[in-house]
Amino acid sequence: QVQLVESGGGLVQPGGSLRLSCAASGSIFSTVMGWYRQAPGKQRELVGHIGSGDNTMYADSVKGRFTISRDNAKNTVYLQMNSLKPEDTAVYYCNMVRLLEGTYWGQGTQVIVSS
């Protein structure tokens, strides 16, 4: 049983930055770690993910502004968000995929981008 806990959300002005953290109760070694978000009235969408070899991919909407990284020793994945826009407002969720085991989700952390 794995628990994922997101932190770092809050209120930020447009153009500002936030760093979200996702701490796992178990090892993230050999996993794919992802970030998703869900805005009010919209479906959950993929923000990006990072593979076990630190390879990353991002949605077009955040490419060039967001960066995902991982620290396997700390069992933590990060989402650095720069140049934030009001349309980035959403609840951000961390997830972990372990092949042949399953998928795990955090409870989310809210990000509000507003002046």
Secondary structure, 3 states (H helix, E strand, C coil): CCCEEEECCEEECCCCCEEEEEEECCCCCCCEEEEEEECCCCCCEEEEEECCCCCEEECCCCCCCEEEEEEHHHCEEEEEECCCCHHHCEEEEEEEEECCCEEEECCCEEEEECC
